[in-house]
Amino acid sequence: MSTVNPYSNLGLATLEGSSAPKKQALGQEQFLKLMTTQLTHQDPTKPMQNGEFLSQMAQFGTVSGIQDLQQLFKDFSTSISSNQALQAANLVGRYVSAPGNEGLLSIINKNGDLGSIKGKVELPSSTPGMTVKILDAATGNVVKTLDLGTRVAGPVTFKWDGKNENGVLSSPGVYKVKVEAIIDGKNTVLQPEIESLVESVSIAGNGGLKVNLAGLGNVAFNQIKQIL
């Protein structure tokens, strides 16, 4: 008695004498053919119950829906990344504000005039005393202390004109910025946001965008707090 192979018309090889790959993807068309063949060759004495049939269809529908959802998220992610890349490219040549502990004191014109290091701090509560210390990046020595006095909670801006404690202009270069305030009776170090010039934008290996700041390295695009 000959045995009917219910899978012969589906393009799926059986184990006997087959050299097909061990794992094969089952698409929607193949699934429907397999379901039709299963119904055609089922045992008449033990027909498939409606519940079993609907269960198999529901399982396949769930898998198909997840695949469609994954593709939609992938397309959405690509669209967001492209939009961010365009926005980041428009930052080149502009100043931005981002969290950092260093600022660049640079020459701003052909006459050799120096610019300034500017920034902002978000003060969590009122303070009777607040200072910004500018330190030499190499030695850690304090170059200038800016006394901001009593301040209320909220954003506090600061600016260093490049002059040291003796009123002499410092050399161009990178300087560390340290902000301290008396919070609840304790001397607390706060995180400043430094204004910096954007030189270029690059895409990292993981697809993230990096904004390259003049003299200060790079920061992630999502760390930019303000475009100036």
C-alpha positions in Angstrom: 0.0 0.0 0.0 1.4 3.3 -1.1 1.8 6.1 1.5 0.7 9.6 0.5 3.2 12.3 1.6 1.0 15.2 2.6 4.0 17.6 2.3 5.1 16.8 -1.2 3.3 19.7 -2.8 4.5 22.3 -0.3 8.1 22.5 -1.3 9.2 21.0 2.0 11.6 18.1 1.9 11.2 15.1 4.3 14.1 13.7 6.3 14.6 10.8 4.0 17.2 11.6 1.5 16.9 15.3 2.0 19.9 17.6 1.9 17.8 20.7 2.7 18.9 23.1 5.5 18.0 21.9 9.0 15.8 25.0 9.6 13.4 26.5 7.1 11.2 29.6 7.5 7.5 29.0 7.0 5.7 31.8 5.3 2.0 32.7 5.2 1.4 31.0 1.8 3.2 27.8 2.9 1.3 27.8 6.2 -2.1 28.0 4.3 -1.0 25.2 2.0 0.1 23.1 5.0 -3.3 23.7 6.7 -5.2 22.8 3.5 -3.2 19.6 3.1 -3.7 18.8 6.8 -7.4 19.1 6.4 -7.5 17.0 3.2 -5.5 14.1 4.6 -6.8 14.1 8.2 -8.2 10.8 9.6 -11.9 10.7 8.9 -12.5 9.0 12.2 -10.7 11.7 14.1 -11.4 15.0 12.3 -9.7 18.1 13.5 -11.8 19.9 16.0 -12.8 23.5 15.3 -11.0 24.7 18.4 -7.7 23.1 17.2 -8.0 24.7 13.8 -8.8 28.1 15.2 -6.0 27.8 17.7 -3.4 27.2 14.9 -4.8 30.1 12.9 -4.6 32.4 15.9 -1.0 31.3 16.6 0.0 32.1 13.1 -1.9 35.4 13.2 -0.1 36.4 16.3 3.4 35.6 14.9 2.5 37.5 11.6 1.3 40.5 13.6 4.4 40.6 15.7 6.6 40.5 12.5 4.6 43.4 11.0 4.9 45.4 14.3 8.7 44.8 14.4 9.0 46.1 10.8 6.9 49.2 11.7 9.2 49.9 14.7 12.2 49.4 12.5 10.9 51.9 9.9 9.9 54.3 12.6 13.4 54.1 14.2 15.0 54.7 10.8 12.9 57.8 10.3 13.7 59.2 13.7 17.4 58.6 13.2 17.3 60.4 9.8 15.5 63.3 11.3 18.0 63.6 14.2 20.9 63.5 11.7 19.4 66.5 9.8 18.9 68.4 13.1 22.4 67.6 14.3 23.9 68.7 11.0 22.3 72.1 11.4 24.2 72.6 14.7 27.6 72.9 13.0 29.1 76.4 13.6 26.6 77.2 16.4 26.9 77.3 20.1 25.1 74.7 22.3 24.8 74.2 26.0 25.5 70.7 27.4 26.5 69.2 30.8 30.3 69.3 31.3 33.1 70.1 33.6 35.4 71.9 31.1 35.2 75.0 29.0 37.4 76.3 26.1 38.9 79.8 26.4 39.6 80.6 22.8 40.9 83.4 20.6 37.9 85.0 18.9 39.5 87.3 16.2 42.6 88.1 14.3 43.7 90.6 16.9 44.2 87.7 19.4 41.4 88.8 21.7 40.1 86.1 24.0 36.5 85.1 24.3 35.0 83.8 27.6 33.7 80.7 29.2 30.0 80.8 29.9 27.6 78.4 31.5 24.5 77.8 33.6 23.6 75.8 36.7 20.2 74.6 37.8 20.1 75.5 41.6 17.8 73.0 43.4 17.1 75.4 46.3 18.0 78.8 47.6 21.6 79.2 48.8 23.4 81.8 50.9 26.6 81.3 49.0 27.5 80.1 45.5 30.9 80.1 43.7 32.3 79.0 40.3 35.9 78.0 40.3 38.0 78.0 37.2 40.9 75.6 37.4 44.0 74.9 35.3 43.2 71.6 33.5 46.8 70.4 33.8 47.6 71.3 37.4 44.2 71.6 39.1 45.2 75.0 40.5 42.5 77.6 40.9 42.8 80.4 38.3 39.8 82.4 39.2 36.9 82.2 41.7 33.6 83.8 40.7 31.5 84.7 43.8 27.9 84.5 42.8 26.6 85.3 46.3 23.1 84.6 47.5 20.8 82.9 45.0 17.3 81.6 44.8 16.3 78.2 43.3 16.4 78.0 39.6 18.8 78.6 36.7 21.9 80.6 37.5 24.2 81.8 34.7 27.9 82.6 35.0 30.7 84.0 32.7 34.5 84.1 33.1 36.2 86.7 31.0 39.6 84.9 31.0 41.3 87.0 33.7 42.9 85.4 36.7 42.8 86.6 40.3 45.4 89.3 39.5 43.4 90.6 36.5 45.8 89.2 34.0 44.5 87.4 30.9 45.1 83.7 31.0 46.4 81.7 28.1 43.9 80.2 25.6 43.0 76.6 26.3 40.8 74.2 28.2 39.9 75.0 31.8 38.0 73.0 34.4 34.8 74.4 35.8 33.7 73.6 39.3 30.4 75.0 40.8 29.7 74.8 44.5 26.8 76.1 46.6 25.7 75.8 50.2 22.6 73.5 50.1 20.9 72.7 53.4 24.0 73.8 55.3 26.3 71.6 53.3 28.8 72.6 50.6 27.5 70.8 47.5 29.1 70.4 44.1 26.7 71.1 41.2 26.8 70.0 37.6 27.2 73.0 35.2 26.1 73.2 31.6 28.8 74.8 29.5 28.4 76.7 26.3 30.5 75.3 23.5 31.0 75.6 19.7 29.9 72.7 17.5 32.6 71.8 15.0 31.1 68.7 13.5 28.6 65.8 13.9 29.4 62.1 13.6 27.5 58.8 13.7 28.7 56.3 16.3 29.0 52.6 15.7 25.7 51.9 17.4 23.9 54.4 15.2 23.9 57.2 17.9 24.8 60.7 17.0 27.8 62.5 18.5 28.2 66.2 18.6 31.9 67.2 18.4 32.6 70.3 20.5 35.6 72.6 19.8 38.5 71.6 22.0 36.3 69.5 24.3 35.7 66.2 22.5 32.2 65.0 21.9 28.8 64.5 23.6 25.8 62.5 22.7 23.2 64.4 20.7 20.5 63.8 23.3 22.7 65.5 25.9 22.3 68.9 24.2 20.2 71.0 26.5 20.0 74.2 24.5 20.9 75.6 21.1 22.1 79.2 21.4 
